[in-house]
Amino acid sequence: MIACKINGLSVEAQDGATVLDAARAAGVRIPTLCFLEHQLPTGACRVCLVEVQGAKALMPACATPVAAGMVVTTNSPRVRRTRRQIVELLLSEHDGNCPTCARNGDCELQRLAEDLGISRVTFEGTKTRAHSDTSTPALVRDNGKCIKCRRCVTVCNTVQNVGALFPQGRGFATTIGPAFERDLADVVCVQCGQCAAVCPVGAIQETNHMDGVWAALEDPTRHVVVQTAPAIRAALGEAFGYPAGTRVTGKMVTALRQLGFDAVFDTDVTADLTIMEEGHELLKRLHSALVDKDPKVALPMFTSCSPGWIKFAEYYAPDFLPNLSTCKSPQQMFGALAKTWYAQRIGKSAKEVTVVSVMPCTAKKFEAQRPEMTASGVADVDYVLTTRELAKMIKAHGIEFRDLPDGKMDDPLGMSTGAADIFANTGGVMEAALRTAYELVTGRELPVKNLHLTPLAGLTGIKEAALKIEQALPAWSFLEGVTVKVAVAHGLGNARQLLDRIRRGEASYHFVEVMTCPGGCIGGGGQPRFTDDAVRLKRIQAIYAEDEGKTLRKSHENPAVQQLYREFLGAPLGHKSHELLHTHYKPSL
């Protein structure tokens, strides 16, 4: 530990910590516009400058290591004056147009200018050249708003290992974007939206689906249903002043009804359905490998719930495409069933039913328009709202969210289990799958405390677990004595490392879960900003609490899923299931 002083406070910091780390640990706020947790500092914004006794120049707190006996002042007149000038310079070239910007009221630059008391910009200068990139279904870029903080560059290259965004040019002419100033659709971009999640201003944001949803709700000829992903209920409250990790499931349902949706359903139902299909698919592959000795069977099998991961595999890991589960994501399964089974129940055609999803993910917007996602004969999902967009719609409708009573989702597509809830967390899909698969194979409950596989929880980038099947039912006797090995990765950079280990023969698994975003869906690109590990952990705990509060905690126990198979689908992996719930993937060149 290293002793220093910050604003007169005696502070002890870990060796290697920066001034920013030490200040935050001591409860001292230093503003920054470029810093990202766990990443090497870029020092690009210079907003975190502080005064260090004995140093001639002000020092960037994010990139200055703490030294023994260091005396730091974060709020001296010199610091405040310089910080204010830096923000004024940023504003002088920022084509903000705050009143009509999607980030108005949710902008870090705007908030910082207010905190510093900036009421006018004293520097007159040329604005950044604006270029609006609307080339992808999920994301919109506006270079005129970019302040060149490089957060998006860091998250795209270091965290996600995608490499779609880089600084181009030098000096004032610098732009942040794809190589050769191309649009996102012209380069490898998985549309995960982590760039939009970390952008401090309105330079990158999700494609607006709100207008389409408003139009559908106002059309009396449309029957409009909404599905809500499990991660929403642990994050939506943040947009209305609740602490991170507050569960607002009931209020969310009531708000959706007041917005005018004809039915409020839960993506959890098709998350449970995914487990049934994916679990049987895994068991079928294991039979082919262990009994039939088929050398062509693709193991390990990878989950296919996360569309950013699917696109990453199509771009960067085409050799693993046969290993992907053929199951569609829960969002797309729901859309297909809503426009077939549900539509038939209410006497509507697929064309008369509009399906709206509320998702923590921007890539879901891209997924919904994939050409193969039309099992019902039309687009299975019509519009995808992020958590942020839903919050805006609730506010625009004049709904006092905090005053709402708790509502309940509609039957039958509103019934869910705790296993479906934990889809929101990294490791959750794997845990849910093992809860069902183990019980199907052995006839007994998963032998772990409170049904939780502890090695798969938490924010470690790559997690592993092994589960030995001591005794199996006669139909699954070939698995008796087999130790099932599984792995979980979240964040595409971690996924790439895991794929490389498997390619090199350094690791061997039967089943692998990959989630595109850090922390899983609770850290999705469409969730309320700003998401760091402290926020992720609170949301994760909220989701586990939601699971533990359910009477039914295994996917195969869901009455709605049982009804679907009984009335419509027949059996897992059956003809109707393959027609509506499964798909295929091909390399993207």
N, C-alpha and C positions, 0 to 999 in steps of 0.2 A: 504494500500500500504506500502511496505517495501523499504527503501532506502539502496542502497549498491553501491559499485564501482566495475566495471569490466574493466580491462585494463586502469584504470584512468578515465573512463567515469562514471558520476553519473547516476545511473539507478534506476528506481522505478519498483518494481515487485509486483504482487498480493501475498497476504498472502498464503502460501502453494506452491508457485512456486518453481521450482528447479533452480539451477544455469544455467542449459542448457536452460530452458524456458526464464529466464531473459536475457541471452546472445543473444538468437535468436531474442527476441523482440527488443534488442538494435542494431541488425545488426552485432553482433559478431559471427563469425562461429567457432563452436567447432565440430570437426569430431566425428562421432560415427558409429559403425557397428552393434549395437544391439538394438538401441532405436526405438520404434514404438509409433507414436502419439496416445494419449488417453489411453495408456496401462501402467500398473505399470512397472517401470524400473527394469531390471534384473541386470544391471551392469556387464554383462558377458564379454564384449569385453575389457573394461578398456581403450579404446582409447580416451575417453572423459576426462581423468584425468586433473585436473587443480590445481593450487596452491592457497590455501586459507591462508591468513595471520593469523598466530598463530597456524595453524594446523601442526602437525609433519609430517604427510604423505600427499601425493597428494590425492585429493578427486575426485570421479567420479561425473562429473557435472550432469549426468542424474538422480542421486539418492541423491544428496545433496540439502536440502532445503535452500533457501535464508534466511539469518538472518539479522536483522537490523545492519547496520554499517559494514557488511562483505566486505572485500577487496579481490577481486579475480583477479588472473593473469592467462590468458589462453595460453600465448605464451612465458613464461620465458625459459631461457636455460635449466633449470631442467625439465620443462614440455616437451619441444621439444625433449630432449634427451631420456626421459622415453617413450614418445609416439613412438618415432622411434624404440626403443628396443622392445616394445610390438608388433609393426607391423612386425619387423624382426622375432620375435619368431613365429608369426602366419604364416609368409611365409616359415619358416624353416620346418614346418610340413604339409604345404598345397601342395597337389599334383596338382599344378595349370596347368602346361603345357599350358601357356598363348597363344602361337601362334595358337594352334588348339582348344582352348576353345571357346564354343559358346558365352561366355560373354566377349571375348577379345574386349576391347574398350568400354565396357558397364559394367565394374566390379568395385565395390566400393573399394575393397581391392587394386586392381591395381592402381586406381586413387589416393588412399591415399598414397600408396608407392611412386608414382610419386611426389605428393605434398610434401612429407617429404624428397625427394631427395635420396631415397634408390636406389642405383645402383647395390648393391650386398648384399647377405644375409651372415652376419658374424657368424651366428649360424648354425652349422651342426647338424642335428638330424634325427631321424627316421621319415619317412613320415606316415601320417594317412593311415590305411589300406583301400584300395579302394574296393568298392563294387558297381557295376552298377546294379540298379534296373530298369528294363524295363518291368515290369510285367503289367502295366496298359496302356490303349490306349492313355492316355493324357499326362502322366508325366514320366520323367526320373530322377532318383536320382543317384548321384555319391558321395559316402561318402568320397572319397579321396580328394575332393575339399572343403568339409565342414569345416568351421572354428568355429563351435560350438557357434555361436552368439545367437542361440535360437529364432531368429525372427520367423522362421517357426513354432516352438512350440507354441509361443504366439498367432500367428494368427490362427492356427489350433484349439487350445483349447479355447482361450478366445474370439476371434472375431467370429469364425465360430462354435464353440461348437461341433466340429466333433471328435477330440481326436485321430487322426491317428498317430501323431508324438510326441515322448517324448525322453528325454535324457536317454540313456542306459549305465550302467557302471559308472566308476569313473576315475578321473584323465586323463592321456593321453589316456587311453583305452575307454574314453567316446565316444559313437556314438549317432547321432541323427537320429531317425527313428521310425518305428512301434515297438510295444512290441516284446520282444524276438528276435529282429533283423530279423523279418519277412520282406517280401516285401509288398508294398502297396496293391497289389491285394489280399493279405491274411488277410487284416483288413478292417475296415469300413473307406473308403476314397471316397469322392464324386467327386474328381478330379477337384475341382474348380480352382486350380492353384494359390490361394492366397499365398501359400508357395513359389511358383516360383516367384511371383510378389515381395515379400519382401526379398528374399534371396539376400545377397549382392554379392555373387560369383556365380559360376556355379554348385552348389551342387544340385539344383533342377531346372529343366527347362521343357519346353514343348517338347513332342515327335515331332521329325522333320518330317514334311510332305512336305518340300520343294523339296526333291529329286524326290518324286513321281509326283509332279506338273511339275517340269522341264521335266521329261520323257514324261508326257502326252502332254505338249506343243510342244515337238519335234517330236511327232508321227503324221505323216500326215493322218493317218486313223482315228484319234480322232477329234471330234468336242468338243472343250473345252470351257465351259462357266464359268463365275465367278459371284458370288453374294457377295455383300458387306453389312455388318451390319451397322445400323445407327451410332453406337458409333465410328466406324473407322474414319469417316470424321472429328471428333473433336479431334483426338489423333494422327493420323499418322504423322502429321506435326512435332510433337515433336522429331521424329527420324531423322529429317532433319534440326534441329536447330530452328524451329518455336516455339514461346511461347506457353505454354499450353493453349488449348482452341481455337487455330487457326483453322478455317474451311478450309479444303483442298479438298473438294469434287471433283471439276473439275480437279485438278492436279492428284488426285488419279485415276480418270477414264482414263485420257491420259496415265498415267504410266502403267495401266493394259493393255491397247491396245498395248503399245510398248513391253510389255512382251510377247505378242502373243496370247492373249485370243481371241477366235472367236466371243464372245459376252460378253459385260459387262452389268450385270444386277444389280438390287437393291433388297436386302432382304426386303426393305420397302414395296414392293408390297405384299408380303405374310404376312408382319406385318399387313397391312390393311385387308388382307383376314382373318387373325387370329381374328381380331376384329369382322368381320362379323359373323364368325362361333361361336366364344366364346360369343359374345353378344347375339346371338339367343339361344345359349345353356343356358345362364343365364336366359333369359326370359322364356324359356321352363320350367326350374326348378322352377322359381317363380310361374308360372301358376299351376304346379303340387302341390306346397305347399299351395298356397292361394285359388285356385279354386277347385282342385281335393281333397284337404286336405290329400294328400298322406303322411303318416308318415315316409315313407322310403326315401323321397327325400333328397339328401345330400346337406345341406346348412350349412355354407357358401360355395360358390363355390370358388376354388382357381385357380389362373392363372397357366399355365403349360409351359410357354415359357423358363424357366431357367432350364437347365438340371442338374445343381448341386443341385438345390432345389428339383427336382424330385427324384434324387438319395437319398437325405437326407430324404425325406418323405418315400421312400421305405425301408430305414434302420430304421429310428427313429420314424416315425409317420404312420405306416401302418393303424392305425384306421382312418386316414384322407384320404386314397387313394380314396375312393368313392367320396370325395369332390373335387378332382382334375378335372379340365376341361379335357375332352377327346381330346382336340385339340393338335395336334403336335406343336412343336415350328415353328416359321417362317422359320428357316433354313430348317427343314425337309419338310415342306409344299412346299417350293420352289423346293427342290430336286425332290419330287414326281411329280410336275407339269412340271419341266424341262425335265424329262425323259418320260413324257406321252404327254401332250398337246403340249408343245413346240417341242418335238422331231417329233411328227406327222406333225406339220406345216412345218418343214424343210426337211421332208422326211427321217428321221433317225430313227433307232431303239433305245431303251433305252440303249442297250449295246454299241452303237456308240457314245453316249453323255457322256462326263465326266463333272461332276459338282464339282467345287471348291468353297469353302466358305472362306471368309475372316471375321474372328470373333474376338471379344475382349476377347474371353473365351477359356480356355483350355478344359473345360468339353464338349464343342461342338465336340471335336475330339472323345470323348467317346460316345456321343450321336449318332454320324453318323454311328457307327458300332454296335449299338444296333440291335439285330436280327429282331425286329419288324419294323425297318425303311427300308423296302424293298417293298413299295407299288407298285413300278414300275416294279417289278419282279427281280430287281437287287438292289444293294445298291443305295439309292436315292441320297446320297451325298458321293463322292469318297474321297475327301481330304479337310481338314480344316486347313487353315493358320491362325495363330494369327496375330495381328497387327505388332508385332515385326518381325515375319517371312516374312510378305509382305515387310517390310522396307528392310530387308536383301536381298530379291530377287531383289528389285529395284536397290539397290546399286551394287549387283553382276552383273547386266545387264549393268551397266555403265550409267544409266539414271540420268541426272542432274535434280532432282526433282524440285528444286526451279525455274528452268528456263522453266518448262513445261507450255503450254497454258491450259486453262480450256476446258475439254471435257464434253460431255453429254452422259448419259447412253442410251443403246439401247432400242427401243420399241419392244414389249409392256411391257416387264417385267422390264422396267426401270422407269416406271411412279410411283410416290409416292406422299403421302400427308404429311403434317406436323404432323398429328397424328401418322404416322408410325415412323417419326424421333424421337419423344419423347419416343419411346420404350427404347432408350438408357439410360434414366434417371430413377432413383427410382421414383415411382409414375406415370411414363409416360404411362405405359400400362393401368393403371386404368383410367387416364384422357382420353386417347384415346377411351377406351371402353365406358366411360360415355358420351363423345361427340356424339357418334353414337347411343347408346342405348336410351339416353334421347330424341334425335330427332326422332328416330323411334317410340317411345311410345307417344310423345306429339305433334309431327309435328313442334316443335319449337327448336331453337338453345339453347344449354346449357346456362342457365342464369347466367353466370359468366363473369367477365371482361376479354376480350381478349381470351376467351375460356380456361383460366387457372384456375384450382382448387388449389388455394393458399395453403390450408392446406396439400395438398399432395406433395408439393414441398419441397426442402431442404434436409438436411442430418440428421434430427431427425430419430432415429432408427426405431420407430413405429409411424405411422401417421394415423389419422382417419378423416373421413368426413361423412356428412349426407346430403342427397338431397331429399327434399320432392317433390313428383309429384302432383302438384295442379290439373292439368287437363290432361286427357289421351284421345287418339283417341279411337273410339269405339272398335277396335280389342284388345285394351289393357286396357279396362275400369277397369279391376280387380286391376290395379295398382294405380288407382286414389286415392289420399289421403295417399298413402304409403310413408313412409320415408325410402329411400334406404340407408343403412348403409354400409360403405366400410372401409377397412383398408389396409395399405401398410407397409411392413417390408422389410428391405434390410440388408444383412449380416445374416448368418444362426443362429447366436446367438440370434439376435432379433426375427427371425422367431420362434425359439424354445420358447422364452418367450411368443410370441403371441399365439402359439398353446396351451401352458399351461393355459393361461388366458381363452381361449375358452373352453378348457376341464373342467375347474373349474366353468364355467358359469359366469365368471366375465365380459365377453364381448360377444356381439352378433352382427353378421354382415351378410350381404347378399353376399358380394363379397370381396375377399382378394387377393391382389397382393404380391407375394414374389419374390425377386431377391436375388440370391446367394451372390453376391459380394457387398461390401460397396459402396454406391453411385449408385448401379445398374451396367449396362453393361459398363458405362464410366469408372468404376473402376475395370474392369474385369481382370482376372489372366493373360491374354495375351496382355495387353496394355503396352505401353512404361513405363519404370520404371523411377523414383520412384514416386508412387502415394500417395499423402497425401490429406487432405481435401482441401487445397488451390488449388491443381491441379484438384481435383474432381469438385469443384465449377466452375472453369473456363470452364471445359469441359461441365458441365451441362448448363451453360449460352450459350455456343456455340450451343448446341443442340436446346435450346429454340429459339435462333435467327434463326436457320435453319427452324424451324417450322413456326415462325412468318413471314418469308420471302416467304412462299409458298402461291400460290393462293388458292389451295385446302388444307383444314386443317382438314377434317373429312374423316375417312376411307371409308364410304359408297359413297363418291364422286369420288373415284378413277376410272377413265375410264377403266383401265386395269382390275380391279376387276370386274367391271360391265360386261366387255367383257368375262371374264372367266366364270362367271355364265351364261351368255347368250349363249355362244358357247359350253361349256364343262361341267360345274359343275351342271347346273340347278338351284338349290336354296340352301341357307344355310341349313345345316344339312340334305341335300338330300342324296340319295344313293351313288352317285359318290363322294360327299364330304366325307362321312363316310369312303368310301373305300380308299381314298387317303390322307385325311387331319386329320383323327382322329385315336386314338390308345387307349391302356389301360395300366395300370400299376399293378404290383403285388409286394408283400413284398419281400425284400431281406433278406435272413437268414444269 
